[in-house]
Amino acid sequence: MIRFLAAALVALSPLPAVAENASPWAREGAAALRLIDAGPLEAERADAAPGERLAAISIALDPGWKTYWRQPGASGVPPRFDFSGSKNVAEARVAFPAPERADDGDGVTNVYHGEVTFPVTVRPKDPAAPVELRLVADYGVCEMVCVPVRAEAELELTAATTGAETEPVRAAQAATPKPLALGAPEPLAVASVARASASGGAALEIAVASPEGARPELFAETGDGDFAPAPELLAAPKSGRATFRMAFDEPELPKSGLRLTLSAGGRAIETPVALDDIARTP
């Protein structure tokens, strides 16, 4: 079991300089957090709401440390991002990049290392008025022990943004998993989900398509965001195809279905899977 250490650790790694369009780094032990303003979205997206903007939460971790995806896996702490103290914000929607898979022998977790950027789509209540983001973030960082972290950051979103961090945030947004239906005829897709034989519980086999030469990684959560067993790759990908197996302790599959995140070759997609029909398969 990973233990939680309440005391803050001494910072070891220097942080990048504060950008003009970013808040100061909020350092807590082995991690630091800041907000970044990446500018308006209206000129780039026809479906953008009036005044809608792109911002980001950036978390920088000391070497050897990790933090967690929204569904951490067998252990760990999911991040909680609270923008309720913001001014003139109707919605602040956080996107999660595809994580990395980590297996320490006690279980599989879904993690991030280094510096991770969470794009945030901000919709103002009044498009003509200033927007001030105020974030309270609760997240966990782990090395040999895990440390719960609370950090706060504030940033006013200006009318025009030309800071050095703008393009990296937009690149991070472009790389976040995109919705894709089950069975879509795409180079990166969840092709099919079928019930498999199992003793004592339920099992699923999930066939995926991925670009030739790119190793696919598959991450699972229930349809309502709860824990789901980690999918295991059955064999090396061949001809752009691979199969994963999910083994459940219980014979019943999640009633809320699954949400599968598939990444390979720098791209990622997200596919909801209803399990009603599959659950009735003998």
ABEGO torsion letter per residue (X at the ends): XBBBBABBBBBABBBBBBBAABBBBBBBEABBBBBBBAEBAAAABAABBBGBBBBBBBBBBBBGBBBBBABAEABEBBBBBBAAABBGBABBBBBBBBBBBBBAGAEBBBBBBEBBBBBBBBBBABAABBBBBBBBBBBBBBBABBBBBBBBBBBBBBABBABAAAAAAAAAAAABBBBBBBGBBBABBBABBBBBBBBGBBBBBBBBBBBBGBBBBBBBBBAAGBBBBBBBBABBBBGGBBBBBBBBABABBBAAEBBBBBBBGGBBBBBBBBAAAAAABX
